[in-house]
Amino acid sequence: MNFKKTINEIKSFKDNQILTNKSILEQHSRGEDYYIPKLPDAVFYANTTSDIQEVVKICARNKTPVIPFGSGTSLEGHVLPSKGGISINLSNMKKILQLNPQDLDCRVEAGVSRVLLNENIKDKGLFFPIDPGASEASIGGMAATNASGTNAVRYGTMKTNVLGLTVVMADGSIIKTGGRAKKSSAGYDLTKLLIGSEGTLGIISEIQLKLYGIPESISSAVCHFDTLEGAVRTSMEVIQYGLQVARIELIDEVQMKASIKYSKLQNFKEKPTLFFEFHGTKQSTKEQAIIAEEISQSHGGENFKWAQKTEERNLLWKARHDAYYAALSIAPNKRAMSTDVCVPISKLAECILESQNDLASNNVVAPMVGHVGDGNFHLIMLGDPNNSKEMEKLKQINDRLVKRAIHMGGTCSGEHGIGLGKKDYLKIEHPTLIPLMQNVKKTFDPNNILNPDKIVDFN
Ligand SMILES: Cc1cc2nc3c(=O)[nH]c(=O)nc-3n(C[C@H](O)[C@H](O)[C@H](O)COP(=O)(O)OP(=O)(O)OC[C@H]3O[C@@H](n4cnc5c(N)ncnc54)[C@H](O)[C@@H]3O)c2cc1C
């Protein structure tokens, strides 16, 4: 379809904010995923909520698809404009609108990144814990995918930490959901419905967030294991024991090898490893660490290696956050198909070990990282998107893994979302809910202009 009329109408009021040059279109043709890219017809850079509103009104009139674009770090074809249309880039919307230290909350524009937010609040002794590995991810994109990360085991996901939203709806109207109260029983929870809706129900322009006081004591430790099973069973037992770890991250041998090289880590071993972090008072972090070390040793873990100074800790977690790029560096011309299952903690070892056997019997090398305290792990499978045979083999491994996880009571996506790539698995996971989800979509977006093709098909 040709969207020239829409583009000309947008140009007539915001000429300098709409771009159609090839390099900009290419940047908005996919996320960090392995899908074959497709160009949008134009990219609009929004500066304000009313900019978004004006553009959505024009698109609604002309039935032109609108694809919200935060930082484009999503992994399942979320931002790929499969039906063309206007990509609305929110990266200029970077204001921290309100900071309320006494109430531990703030209001930000959608384009603020977690790193920018944390830089701006640390002098007040505050932090925002949700940390997807892509540090440039926008808070708007994180809300739209219900992102989490290494801290979720202690602090929850975006759903736990968003109090309210400002949203531009498919007809260009603006709604405000939630508020600043820490809890509310006021009617249907539209905030939570919009979180994780991947730009298919509305465009989020502002987000009210919960914040936390920086703990008195933070300590991080690394523990190497002889076997992957020992590391996984440790993480399960730590959670089952009820230890309040702030982070417990698994990195397998292949990923450790890649990370040691990529992040120039010194004194680390190419062995299955757990990264721990403990938050609390000096006394409580010490107590937690002693128990975690005892549990680790009972599963063949070595003595903990401590990173107590802020710089050492930052280095450690930067290496963890860079794990995806370290994995990509193994095969520079390939793209990553990242799996994202999440299972009940008691099933974690079984799920990981069966998946490792599947990789081995298919001769596929895939680094693995896991937010194991939540039962969530990623195989970073590397393939050439133009090599259909290779990609098919990886898809089959992912297919078996997702079905295994669902069979165990888990989910196809712990944190990355559905996008284009997991639509079939959503049908397997929630067959009876698909019609209801389609009705929700129709109610919010009757003409199917908001990020069409994602999450559920429109009937
Ligand atoms: C190296 C790496 C590590 C990662 N690690 C994690 C991790 O640990 N945990 C995790 O959860 N994810 C992780 N991800 C995935 C990704 O970072 C998250 O999904 C993130 O939340 C996407 O944010 P974004 O701003 O890049 O959104 P985008 O990719 O721009 O958009 C994602 C989706 O949200 C929609 N969207 C974006 N902004 C808005 C808005 N303002 N209003 C409405 N819809 C919007 C888009 O249309 C799209 O459907 C990782 C990705 C990479 C590349």
The ligand as a Tripos MOL2 file, in Angstrom:
@<TRIPOS>MOLECULE
LIG
   53    58     1     0     0
SMALL
NO_CHARGES

@<TRIPOS>ATOM
      1 C1         21.6970   -7.4090   24.4720 C.3       1 LIG1
      2 C2         20.2470   -7.5150   24.8270 C.ar      1 LIG1
      3 C3         19.9070   -7.9430   26.0760 C.ar      1 LIG1
      4 C4         18.5680   -7.9820   26.4500 C.ar      1 LIG1
      5 N1         18.2690   -8.3800   27.7190 N.ar      1 LIG1
      6 C5         16.9940   -8.3380   28.1240 C.ar      1 LIG1
      7 C6         16.6660   -8.6750   29.4640 C.ar      1 LIG1
      8 O1         17.5270   -9.0280   30.2790 O.2       1 LIG1
      9 N2         15.3880   -8.5840   29.8410 N.ar      1 LIG1
     10 C7         14.4070   -8.1830   28.9750 C.ar      1 LIG1
     11 O2         13.2490   -8.0940   29.3770 O.2       1 LIG1
     12 N3         14.6820   -7.8850   27.6970 N.ar      1 LIG1
     13 C8         15.9370   -7.9330   27.2500 C.ar      1 LIG1
     14 N4         16.2410   -7.6120   25.9670 N.ar      1 LIG1
     15 C9         15.1680   -7.2200   25.0430 C.3       1 LIG1
     16 C10        14.9100   -5.7020   24.9640 C.3       1 LIG1
     17 O3         15.9870   -4.9580   25.4330 O.3       1 LIG1
     18 C11        13.6670   -5.3360   25.7530 C.3       1 LIG1
     19 O4         12.5490   -5.9480   25.1600 O.3       1 LIG1
     20 C12        13.3950   -3.8330   25.8730 C.3       1 LIG1
     21 O5         12.3360   -3.6740   26.7750 O.3       1 LIG1
     22 C13        13.0380   -3.1680   24.5500 C.3       1 LIG1
     23 O6         13.0940   -1.7560   24.7190 O.3       1 LIG1
     24 P1         13.2550   -0.8060   23.4470 P.3       1 LIG1
     25 O7         13.1680    0.6020   23.9160 O.co2     1 LIG1
     26 O8         14.4470   -1.1590   22.6640 O.co2     1 LIG1
     27 O9         11.9210   -1.1800   22.6560 O.3       1 LIG1
     28 P2         11.7540   -1.4150   21.0930 P.3       1 LIG1
     29 O10        12.5700   -2.5570   20.6470 O.co2     1 LIG1
     30 O11        11.9190   -0.1280   20.3790 O.co2     1 LIG1
     31 O12        10.2060   -1.8140   21.0550 O.3       1 LIG1
     32 C14         9.7730   -2.9980   21.6560 C.3       1 LIG1
     33 C15         8.2500   -3.1150   21.4910 C.3       1 LIG1
     34 O13         7.6090   -2.1150   22.2430 O.3       1 LIG1
     35 C16         6.8690   -1.2040   21.4100 C.3       1 LIG1
     36 N5          7.1330    0.1290   21.9430 N.ar      1 LIG1
     37 C17         8.3200    0.7590   22.0770 C.ar      1 LIG1
     38 N6          8.1360    1.9440   22.6750 N.ar      1 LIG1
     39 C18         6.8100    2.0580   22.9060 C.ar      1 LIG1
     40 C19         5.9930    3.0550   23.4990 C.ar      1 LIG1
     41 N7          6.5060    4.1710   23.9770 N.pl3     1 LIG1
     42 N8          4.6530    2.8320   23.5540 N.ar      1 LIG1
     43 C20         4.1030    1.6910   23.0840 C.ar      1 LIG1
     44 N9          4.8310    0.7180   22.5220 N.ar      1 LIG1
     45 C21         6.1680    0.9090   22.4450 C.ar      1 LIG1
     46 C22         7.3820   -1.4250   20.0040 C.3       1 LIG1
     47 O14         6.4110   -1.1640   19.0400 O.3       1 LIG1
     48 C23         7.7590   -2.8960   20.0650 C.3       1 LIG1
     49 O15         6.6250   -3.6900   19.8780 O.3       1 LIG1
     50 C24        17.5630   -7.5930   25.5410 C.ar      1 LIG1
     51 C25        17.9160   -7.1880   24.2560 C.ar      1 LIG1
     52 C26        19.2400   -7.1510   23.8910 C.ar      1 LIG1
     53 C27        19.6140   -6.6770   22.5180 C.3       1 LIG1
@<TRIPOS>BOND
     1     1     2 1
     2     2     3 ar
     3     2    52 ar
     4     3     4 ar
     5     4     5 ar
     6     4    50 ar
     7     5     6 ar
     8     6     7 ar
     9     6    13 1
    10     7     8 2
    11     7     9 ar
    12     9    10 ar
    13    10    11 2
    14    10    12 ar
    15    12    13 ar
    16    13    14 ar
    17    14    15 1
    18    14    50 ar
    19    15    16 1
    20    16    17 1
    21    16    18 1
    22    18    19 1
    23    18    20 1
    24    20    21 1
    25    20    22 1
    26    22    23 1
    27    23    24 1
    28    24    25 2
    29    24    26 1
    30    24    27 1
    31    27    28 1
    32    28    29 2
    33    28    30 1
    34    28    31 1
    35    31    32 1
    36    32    33 1
    37    33    34 1
    38    33    48 1
    39    34    35 1
    40    35    36 1
    41    35    46 1
    42    36    37 ar
    43    36    45 ar
    44    37    38 ar
    45    38    39 ar
    46    39    40 ar
    47    39    45 ar
    48    40    41 1
    49    40    42 ar
    50    42    43 ar
    51    43    44 ar
    52    44    45 ar
    53    46    47 1
    54    46    48 1
    55    48    49 1
    56    50    51 ar
    57    51    52 ar
    58    52    53 1
@<TRIPOS>SUBSTRUCTURE
     1 LIG1         1 GROUP 0 **** ****
